[in-house]
Amino acid sequence: MNVVLALSGSGGTFPVLAVFGLCIVLTLFLSVGSILPEEDELSGFYLGQRRLLSVVNGLAIFGAYMSAAGMLGNPGLIALTGYDGIAYVLAPMVAWSLLVLVVAQPYHSTSRFTIGDSLALRLRARPAHLASGITSVVVCLLYLTAQLVGAGALSATVIGIDGDGAQRVVVAGLGLLMVLYVLIGGMRAATLVQSIKAVILLATGLVVVLALLSEFGWSPARLLNAAVAHSGFGEPFLEPGIRFHDRTSKTDQISLQLAFVLGAAALPHVLMRIGTVSSGRRARKSAAWAAGMVVVFTLFEIVTGLGSAALIGTEVIAGDAASGNTAVLLLAERLGGSFLLTVVSCVAFVTIMAVVAALTLTAAASLAHDVYGATIMRGRASEKSELLVARLGVVVIGVAAIALSMIAQHLNIAFLVSLAFAIAASSILPALLFNLWWKGFTTRGAVWSMYGGLLVAVLLTTLSPAVSGNPTALLPDLDFAVFPLRNPGLISIPLGFLLGWAGSLRDRREPGGADYTETEVRVLTGAGDARHGD
């Protein structure tokens, strides 16, 4: 690969490893130094005692949300498909409006640690906690597996580690490192990793964009003209139709965008970060800060994507990696040589670390608090025993994700991320919105929407072209793809809302809806907050 040749030819493989290793050591020492006695309490381990400032939590939310797929994949997609890639990248920004305006403050006021706590405030505790715990673990595990597989692929791309054993060592090392971080410091350590990642990601993105614009005399028009000239498509590069050119692909695009737009507002690891501040007002401000950073970095992605097409050329990018994932790395090498390439490569690894930390902690909290504490122990578990289970859960989730990622190392699992978003949008979001805003919602409605949305999303994906029936599928030699779309969101998301509505209407144990009094007061006034102000 061109990226590997660029690094090896300049002695750059060692700097990547050295700088990344230094970052790991520094972050680990900071994590150890940040431990407070409260980390031995549930609130300290899960939420860091809700002491974060809004801007710091906004940084951490952005760090937990923005994955390597966004940093590397989105600019590559824009470089290869132009307008269609830009439309794809812009859509998730809508989700942050939903999170800021509709979800953040009321969710903070009604939840203690997990999504199950928000539901159980008015619904029957055991079924609500169990359903939310299972769906949260599934979403986190899918996302976590994809991140660790991406780490192995990135090590092959950047460092030239192409042996199976070496890639597995990289994956296992990153996974175990994150397990260690979370075991040591819980939410405080995860916050530290995510905040550092957010700062260096934004700073590096700004440096690349400024260096790129300087190449074109600070003229966006010249950049666009060069992108069109070197795209291989001409003027159609800035028109719709390169990636989505027939009815099925256009419908699939709508389904995928719907999953990303709605799913981003219901990702468990993002919602868990909402609870790390002291009030609903701060939660809303945190989400607003994160939304602003997402908007800024999305603009960076668009500029770097077009710049990659302009300076590198679509044909060269596709030749280096058909997915376009190396476009930013090629651009960094073109703009700043091996030094900038080394920096961008290290930022990509840190990006994966931050997301893995968030997902690991959230999945462990769901296992310990929702499944063990609220369901198995019926809410009678001591804080000490739940904290022990949470720490064990970190190890179990980490080991499971590492094992799954090793099995899937050479399989095409790109659909796992979009499936995680589809499940969040189909099962968690309907239950969450109905619970916060509809008086007629009941426990049966929550159970139907969460289990139903989860099962439908998984079933339709299993029967889709993402799993079988074509050379790029997970199982290319088999063909049972009877569902035409790669992402199930267009069907599973409306069905999730429909199941929540239908289940509530048919619930004879809670006719007219579960008691909404306390939830309504908290949603409208923030009465459940520990303290107010900023």
C-alpha positions as CSV (number, residue, x, y, z in Angstrom):
1,M,0.0,0.0,0.0
2,N,1.1,3.6,-0.7
3,V,0.7,4.5,3.0
4,V,2.9,1.7,4.2
5,L,5.5,2.4,1.6
6,A,5.5,6.1,2.6
7,L,6.1,5.1,6.2
8,S,8.6,2.4,5.6
9,G,10.5,4.4,3.1
10,S,11.0,7.3,5.5
11,G,11.6,5.2,8.7
12,G,8.1,6.2,9.8
13,T,6.9,2.9,11.2
14,F,9.0,3.3,14.4
15,P,7.8,6.9,15.0
16,V,4.1,5.7,14.8
17,L,4.8,3.0,17.3
18,A,6.9,5.3,19.5
19,V,4.5,8.2,19.6
20,F,1.5,5.9,20.1
21,G,3.3,4.1,22.9
22,L,4.2,7.3,24.6
23,C,0.5,8.5,24.3
24,I,-0.6,5.2,25.9
25,V,1.9,5.5,28.8
26,L,1.0,9.1,29.5
27,T,-2.7,8.5,29.4
28,L,-2.4,5.5,31.7
29,F,-0.4,7.5,34.2
30,L,-2.9,10.3,34.1
31,S,-5.7,7.7,34.6
32,V,-4.0,6.4,37.7
33,G,-3.4,9.9,39.0
34,S,-7.0,10.9,38.5
35,I,-8.4,8.2,40.7
36,L,-10.3,9.5,43.7
37,P,-11.7,7.5,46.7
38,E,-15.2,7.9,45.2
39,E,-14.2,5.6,42.4
40,D,-15.0,2.8,44.9
41,E,-18.6,3.9,44.8
42,L,-21.1,3.2,42.1
43,S,-21.7,6.8,41.2
44,G,-18.0,7.4,41.0
45,F,-17.3,4.3,38.8
46,Y,-20.3,4.9,36.5
47,L,-20.5,8.7,36.3
48,G,-17.5,10.2,38.0
49,Q,-19.7,11.6,40.8
50,R,-21.5,13.9,38.2
51,R,-18.8,16.6,38.7
52,L,-17.9,17.5,35.1
53,L,-18.2,20.9,33.6
54,S,-20.5,21.2,30.5
55,V,-17.6,21.9,28.1
56,V,-15.5,19.1,29.5
57,N,-18.4,16.7,29.2
58,G,-19.1,18.0,25.7
59,L,-15.5,17.2,24.7
60,A,-15.9,13.7,26.2
61,I,-19.2,13.1,24.4
62,F,-17.7,14.1,21.1
63,G,-14.7,11.9,21.9
64,A,-17.0,8.9,22.7
65,Y,-19.1,9.5,19.5
66,M,-16.6,10.2,16.8
67,S,-15.1,6.9,15.7
68,A,-12.3,6.1,13.3
69,A,-14.9,5.4,10.7
70,G,-15.8,9.1,10.8
71,M,-12.2,10.3,10.9
72,L,-11.0,8.0,8.0
73,G,-14.0,6.6,6.3
74,N,-16.1,9.7,5.7
75,P,-13.4,11.8,3.9
76,G,-12.6,8.7,1.8
77,L,-16.2,8.3,0.9
78,I,-16.4,12.0,-0.2
79,A,-13.2,11.6,-2.2
80,L,-14.6,8.7,-4.1
81,T,-18.3,9.7,-4.5
82,G,-18.4,13.5,-4.2
83,Y,-21.9,14.8,-3.6
84,D,-23.3,11.5,-2.4
85,G,-20.6,11.2,0.2
86,I,-21.2,14.8,1.4
87,A,-24.9,14.1,1.8
88,Y,-24.1,10.9,3.8
89,V,-21.7,12.8,6.1
90,L,-24.0,15.7,6.8
91,A,-27.1,13.7,7.8
92,P,-26.0,12.6,11.3
93,M,-25.8,16.2,12.4
94,V,-29.6,16.2,12.5
95,A,-29.4,13.6,15.3
96,W,-27.6,16.1,17.6
97,S,-30.5,18.5,17.3
98,L,-32.8,15.7,18.5
99,L,-30.4,14.9,21.3
100,V,-30.0,18.6,22.4
101,L,-33.7,19.7,22.1
102,V,-35.6,16.5,23.0
103,V,-33.5,14.0,24.9
104,A,-30.6,15.4,26.9
105,Q,-32.3,17.4,29.7
106,P,-35.3,15.1,30.4
107,Y,-33.2,12.0,30.2
108,H,-30.7,13.4,32.7
109,S,-33.6,14.3,35.1
110,T,-35.1,10.8,34.9
111,S,-32.1,8.5,34.9
112,R,-29.7,7.5,37.6
113,F,-27.1,5.5,35.7
114,T,-28.6,3.7,32.7
115,I,-31.4,3.8,30.2
116,G,-33.2,1.2,32.4
117,D,-33.3,3.7,35.3
118,S,-35.2,6.2,33.2
119,L,-37.7,3.6,32.1
120,A,-38.1,2.1,35.5
121,L,-39.1,5.5,37.0
122,R,-42.6,4.9,35.8
123,L,-42.6,1.3,34.4
124,R,-42.3,-2.1,36.1
125,A,-38.6,-2.3,37.1
126,R,-37.5,-5.8,36.2
127,P,-38.8,-6.1,32.6
128,A,-37.8,-2.5,31.8
129,H,-34.2,-3.0,33.2
130,L,-33.8,-6.4,31.5
131,A,-34.9,-5.2,28.1
132,S,-32.8,-2.1,28.2
133,G,-29.8,-4.0,29.5
134,I,-29.9,-6.6,26.8
135,T,-30.4,-4.1,23.9
136,S,-27.6,-1.8,25.3
137,V,-25.1,-4.7,25.6
138,V,-25.9,-5.9,22.0
139,V,-25.5,-2.4,20.6
140,C,-22.2,-1.8,22.5
141,L,-20.8,-5.3,21.6
142,L,-21.5,-4.9,17.9
143,Y,-19.9,-1.4,17.9
144,L,-17.0,-2.6,20.0
145,T,-16.2,-5.5,17.7
146,A,-16.2,-3.3,14.7
147,Q,-13.9,-0.8,16.4
148,L,-11.4,-3.6,17.3
149,V,-11.5,-5.1,13.8
150,G,-10.8,-1.6,12.5
151,A,-7.8,-1.3,14.8
152,G,-6.3,-4.5,13.2
153,A,-7.0,-3.2,9.7
154,L,-5.4,0.2,10.6
155,S,-2.3,-1.5,11.9
156,A,-1.9,-3.3,8.6
157,T,-2.5,-0.1,6.7
158,V,-0.3,2.3,8.7
159,I,2.4,0.1,10.2
160,G,2.5,-2.6,7.6
161,I,1.6,-5.4,10.0
162,D,-0.1,-7.8,7.7
163,G,0.4,-11.1,9.5
164,D,-2.6,-12.6,11.2
165,G,-0.8,-13.1,14.5
166,A,0.6,-9.6,14.6
167,Q,-2.7,-8.0,13.9
168,R,-4.3,-10.0,16.6
169,V,-1.7,-8.8,19.0
170,V,-2.6,-5.2,18.1
171,V,-6.3,-5.9,18.6
172,A,-5.8,-7.8,21.9
173,G,-3.4,-5.1,23.1
174,L,-5.8,-2.2,22.5
175,G,-8.7,-4.2,24.0
176,L,-6.9,-5.2,27.1
177,L,-5.5,-1.6,27.5
178,M,-9.0,-0.2,27.5
179,V,-10.1,-2.9,30.0
180,L,-7.3,-1.8,32.3
181,Y,-8.2,1.9,31.9
182,V,-11.8,1.3,32.8
183,L,-11.0,-1.1,35.7
184,I,-8.6,1.5,37.2
185,G,-10.7,4.6,36.9
186,G,-14.2,3.9,35.6
187,M,-15.9,6.9,34.1
188,R,-13.1,9.3,35.2
189,A,-10.5,7.4,33.2
190,A,-12.8,7.0,30.2
191,T,-13.5,10.8,30.3
192,L,-9.8,11.5,30.4
193,V,-9.1,9.4,27.3
194,Q,-12.1,10.8,25.4
195,S,-11.3,14.4,26.2
196,I,-7.7,14.1,25.2
197,K,-8.8,12.3,22.0
198,A,-11.3,15.1,21.2
199,V,-8.8,17.9,21.6
200,I,-6.1,16.3,19.5
201,L,-8.6,15.1,16.9
202,L,-10.0,18.7,16.4
203,A,-6.5,20.2,16.5
204,T,-5.1,17.7,13.9
205,G,-8.2,18.2,11.7
206,L,-7.7,21.9,11.8
207,V,-4.0,21.6,10.9
208,V,-4.8,19.3,7.9
209,V,-7.5,21.7,6.7
210,L,-5.3,24.8,6.9
211,A,-2.4,23.1,5.2
212,L,-4.8,21.9,2.5
213,L,-6.3,25.3,1.9
214,S,-2.9,26.9,1.7
215,E,-2.1,24.6,-1.3
216,F,-4.9,26.3,-3.2
217,G,-4.2,29.9,-2.2
218,W,-7.0,29.8,0.5
219,S,-9.6,29.6,-2.3
220,P,-12.4,27.0,-1.8
221,A,-13.4,27.5,-5.4
222,R,-10.0,26.4,-6.6
223,L,-10.2,23.4,-4.3
224,L,-13.6,22.4,-5.7
225,N,-12.4,22.8,-9.3
226,A,-9.3,20.7,-8.6
227,A,-11.5,18.0,-7.0
228,V,-13.8,17.9,-10.0
229,A,-10.8,17.8,-12.4
230,H,-9.1,14.9,-10.6
231,S,-12.2,12.9,-9.6
232,G,-12.5,11.1,-12.9
233,F,-16.2,12.0,-13.1
234,G,-16.1,15.7,-14.1
235,E,-19.0,17.9,-13.2
236,P,-21.2,14.9,-12.1
237,F,-18.8,14.6,-9.1
238,L,-20.7,17.4,-7.4
239,E,-24.1,16.0,-8.5
240,P,-26.1,13.1,-6.9
241,G,-25.9,9.7,-8.5
242,I,-22.4,8.4,-8.3
243,R,-22.9,6.1,-5.3
244,F,-26.7,5.8,-5.4
245,H,-27.7,5.3,-9.0
246,D,-30.8,3.0,-9.0
247,R,-34.0,2.7,-7.0
248,T,-32.7,0.0,-4.6
249,S,-29.5,1.9,-3.8
250,K,-31.3,5.1,-3.3
251,T,-33.8,3.4,-1.0
252,D,-30.9,1.8,0.9
253,Q,-29.4,5.2,1.3
254,I,-32.6,6.5,2.9
255,S,-32.7,3.5,5.2
256,L,-29.0,4.0,6.2
257,Q,-29.4,7.7,6.8
258,L,-32.5,7.1,8.9
259,A,-30.6,4.7,11.1
260,F,-27.7,7.0,11.6
261,V,-29.8,10.1,12.2
262,L,-32.1,8.5,14.8
263,G,-29.7,6.0,16.2
264,A,-27.1,8.6,17.1
265,A,-29.6,10.1,19.5
266,A,-30.0,6.8,21.3
267,L,-26.5,5.3,21.5
268,P,-26.1,3.9,25.1
269,H,-22.6,5.1,25.5
270,V,-23.6,8.7,24.5
271,L,-26.6,8.6,26.8
272,M,-24.5,7.4,29.7
273,R,-22.2,10.4,29.3
274,I,-25.3,12.7,29.6
275,G,-25.4,11.7,33.2
276,T,-21.9,12.8,34.2
277,V,-22.9,16.4,34.9
278,S,-24.9,17.7,37.9
279,S,-28.1,19.0,36.2
280,G,-30.3,18.7,33.2
281,R,-29.3,22.2,32.2
282,R,-25.7,21.2,32.1
283,A,-26.6,18.0,30.2
284,R,-28.3,20.0,27.5
285,K,-25.2,22.3,27.4
286,S,-22.9,19.3,27.2
287,A,-24.9,18.0,24.2
288,A,-24.8,21.4,22.6
289,W,-21.0,21.6,23.0
290,A,-20.7,18.1,21.5
291,A,-23.1,19.0,18.6
292,G,-21.0,22.1,17.8
293,M,-17.8,20.0,17.7
294,V,-19.5,17.4,15.5
295,V,-20.6,20.2,13.1
296,V,-17.0,21.6,13.0
297,F,-15.4,18.2,12.5
298,T,-17.9,17.3,9.8
299,L,-16.9,20.4,7.9
300,F,-13.3,19.2,8.3
301,E,-14.2,15.9,6.8
302,I,-15.8,17.5,3.8
303,V,-12.8,19.7,3.1
304,T,-10.3,16.9,3.6
305,G,-12.4,14.6,1.4
306,L,-12.5,17.1,-1.4
307,G,-8.9,17.9,-0.9
308,S,-7.9,14.2,-1.1
309,A,-9.7,14.0,-4.5
310,A,-8.0,17.2,-5.6
311,L,-4.4,16.4,-4.6
312,I,-4.3,12.6,-4.6
313,G,-7.0,11.8,-7.2
314,T,-9.9,9.4,-6.9
315,E,-8.1,6.7,-9.0
316,V,-5.1,6.6,-6.8
317,I,-7.2,6.6,-3.6
318,A,-9.3,3.7,-4.9
319,G,-6.2,1.8,-5.9
320,D,-4.7,2.1,-2.5
321,A,-7.9,1.0,-0.7
322,A,-11.2,0.4,-2.4
323,S,-13.1,1.7,0.6
324,G,-11.2,5.0,0.5
325,N,-10.2,4.6,4.2
326,T,-6.6,5.6,3.4
327,A,-7.5,8.9,1.7
328,V,-6.7,11.1,4.8
329,L,-3.5,9.2,5.4
330,L,-2.4,9.7,1.8
331,L,-3.4,13.4,2.0
332,A,-1.4,13.8,5.3
333,E,1.7,12.3,3.7
334,R,1.3,14.6,0.7
335,L,0.9,17.7,2.8
336,G,3.3,17.1,5.6
337,G,5.4,14.1,4.8
338,S,6.1,11.3,7.2
339,F,5.7,13.7,10.2
340,L,2.1,14.6,9.6
341,L,1.3,11.0,8.5
342,T,2.7,9.8,11.8
343,V,0.6,12.3,13.7
344,V,-2.6,11.4,11.9
345,S,-2.0,7.7,12.3
346,C,-1.5,8.1,16.0
347,V,-4.7,10.2,16.3
348,A,-6.6,7.4,14.5
349,F,-5.4,4.8,17.1
350,V,-6.3,7.1,20.0
351,T,-9.7,7.6,18.4
352,I,-10.3,3.9,18.5
353,M,-9.1,3.8,22.1
354,A,-11.6,6.4,23.3
355,V,-14.6,4.8,21.6
356,V,-13.6,1.4,22.9
357,A,-13.4,2.8,26.5
358,A,-16.8,4.3,26.3
359,L,-18.5,1.2,24.9
360,T,-16.8,-1.1,27.4
361,L,-17.9,0.9,30.4
362,T,-21.4,1.3,29.2
363,A,-21.9,-2.4,28.4
364,A,-20.4,-3.4,31.8
365,A,-22.8,-0.9,33.6
366,S,-25.8,-2.4,31.7
367,L,-24.8,-5.9,32.8
368,A,-24.1,-5.0,36.4
369,H,-26.9,-2.4,37.0
370,D,-29.7,-3.6,34.7
371,V,-29.2,-7.3,34.5
372,Y,-27.6,-8.2,37.8
373,G,-28.7,-5.4,40.2
374,A,-32.3,-4.7,39.0
375,T,-33.3,-8.0,37.4
376,I,-31.5,-10.9,39.1
377,M,-31.2,-9.2,42.6
378,R,-34.6,-7.4,42.2
379,G,-33.0,-4.1,43.2
380,R,-31.6,-5.5,46.5
381,A,-27.9,-5.7,45.5
382,S,-25.5,-3.8,47.7
383,E,-23.3,-1.1,46.1
384,K,-20.2,-3.2,46.9
385,S,-21.5,-6.3,45.1
386,E,-22.8,-4.4,42.1
387,L,-19.5,-2.6,41.8
388,L,-17.7,-5.9,41.8
389,V,-20.0,-7.3,39.1
390,A,-19.4,-4.1,37.1
391,R,-15.6,-4.6,37.2
392,L,-16.0,-8.2,36.2
393,G,-18.4,-7.1,33.5
394,V,-15.6,-4.8,32.1
395,V,-13.4,-7.9,31.8
396,V,-16.1,-10.1,30.3
397,I,-17.2,-7.5,27.7
398,G,-13.6,-6.7,26.8
399,V,-12.6,-10.4,26.4
400,A,-15.8,-11.2,24.4
401,A,-15.2,-8.2,22.0
402,I,-11.5,-9.2,21.5
403,A,-12.5,-12.8,20.8
404,L,-15.2,-11.7,18.3
405,S,-12.9,-9.3,16.6
406,M,-10.2,-11.9,16.1
407,I,-12.8,-14.3,14.6
408,A,-14.0,-11.6,12.3
409,Q,-10.5,-10.3,11.4
410,H,-10.7,-11.1,7.7
411,L,-14.5,-10.9,7.3
412,N,-16.4,-7.9,5.9
413,I,-18.2,-6.7,9.0
414,A,-18.6,-3.0,7.9
415,F,-22.3,-3.5,8.4
416,L,-22.0,-4.0,12.1
417,V,-21.7,-0.2,12.8
418,S,-24.8,0.6,10.8
419,L,-26.6,-2.3,12.4
420,A,-25.7,-1.0,15.9
421,F,-27.2,2.4,14.9
422,A,-30.3,0.7,13.5
423,I,-30.9,-1.3,16.7
424,A,-30.5,1.9,18.8
425,A,-33.0,3.7,16.6
426,S,-35.4,0.7,16.4
427,S,-35.5,-0.4,20.0
428,I,-34.0,2.2,22.4
429,L,-35.2,5.4,20.8
430,P,-38.9,4.5,20.6
431,A,-39.0,3.3,24.3
432,L,-37.0,6.4,25.4
433,L,-39.2,9.0,23.6
434,F,-42.5,7.3,24.5
435,N,-41.4,7.0,28.1
436,L,-40.4,10.7,28.4
437,W,-43.2,12.3,26.4
438,W,-46.3,10.0,26.1
439,K,-48.6,9.5,29.1
440,G,-50.1,6.3,27.5
441,F,-46.8,4.4,27.5
442,T,-46.7,1.1,29.4
443,T,-44.3,-1.6,30.4
444,R,-45.6,-3.9,27.7
445,G,-45.1,-1.2,25.1
446,A,-41.4,-0.8,26.2
447,V,-40.8,-4.6,26.1
448,W,-42.5,-4.9,22.7
449,S,-40.6,-2.0,21.2
450,M,-37.2,-2.9,22.6
451,Y,-37.2,-6.7,21.9
452,G,-39.2,-6.3,18.7
453,G,-37.0,-3.6,17.3
454,L,-33.9,-5.5,18.2
455,L,-35.1,-8.8,16.7
456,V,-36.5,-7.3,13.5
457,A,-33.3,-5.3,12.9
458,V,-31.1,-8.3,13.4
459,L,-33.3,-10.6,11.3
460,L,-33.6,-8.2,8.3
461,T,-29.8,-7.7,8.4
462,T,-29.2,-11.4,8.4
463,L,-31.4,-11.8,5.3
464,S,-29.8,-8.8,3.6
465,P,-27.0,-8.4,0.9
466,A,-24.7,-7.3,3.7
467,V,-24.5,-10.9,4.9
468,S,-24.8,-13.0,1.8
469,G,-25.4,-13.0,-2.0
470,N,-22.6,-10.9,-3.3
471,P,-18.7,-10.8,-3.3
472,T,-18.5,-8.0,-0.6
473,A,-20.9,-9.8,1.8
474,L,-20.0,-11.3,5.2
475,L,-20.6,-14.8,3.6
476,P,-19.9,-14.3,-0.1
477,D,-20.3,-18.0,-1.0
478,L,-23.9,-18.2,0.3
479,D,-27.0,-16.6,-0.9
480,F,-30.1,-16.2,1.3
481,A,-30.5,-12.4,0.9
482,V,-34.3,-12.1,0.5
483,F,-34.4,-8.6,2.0
484,P,-33.1,-6.2,-0.7
485,L,-31.7,-3.4,1.6
486,R,-28.3,-3.6,3.4
487,N,-29.6,-1.6,6.4
488,P,-33.0,-2.5,8.0
489,G,-33.7,1.0,9.4
490,L,-36.5,1.9,6.9
491,I,-38.5,-1.1,8.2
492,S,-37.3,-1.7,11.7
493,I,-37.5,1.9,13.0
494,P,-41.2,2.6,12.2
495,L,-42.0,-1.0,13.4
496,G,-40.2,-0.3,16.7
497,F,-42.4,2.8,17.3
498,L,-45.5,0.9,16.1
499,L,-44.8,-2.0,18.6
500,G,-44.3,0.5,21.4
501,W,-47.7,2.1,20.6
502,A,-49.6,-1.2,20.1
503,G,-48.1,-2.9,23.1
504,S,-49.2,0.0,25.3
505,L,-52.7,0.0,24.0
506,R,-53.0,-3.8,24.7
507,D,-51.5,-3.6,28.2
508,R,-54.3,-4.5,30.6
509,R,-52.1,-4.3,33.7
510,E,-51.5,-0.6,33.1
511,P,-54.7,0.7,31.3
512,G,-54.3,4.2,30.1
513,G,-50.6,4.2,30.6
514,A,-48.2,3.7,33.5
515,D,-48.1,6.5,36.1
516,Y,-46.6,9.5,34.4
517,T,-46.8,11.9,37.4
518,E,-43.2,11.8,38.6
519,T,-41.7,11.5,35.2
520,E,-43.7,14.4,33.9
521,V,-42.6,16.6,36.8
522,R,-39.0,15.7,36.2
523,V,-39.1,16.2,32.5
524,L,-40.8,19.6,32.7
525,T,-38.9,21.0,35.7
526,G,-35.7,19.0,36.1
527,A,-36.8,18.1,39.7
528,G,-34.7,15.0,39.7
529,D,-31.4,16.8,39.3
530,A,-28.9,16.7,42.1
531,R,-28.2,20.4,41.8
532,H,-28.9,23.1,39.3
533,G,-26.9,25.9,37.8
534,D,-23.8,26.1,35.7
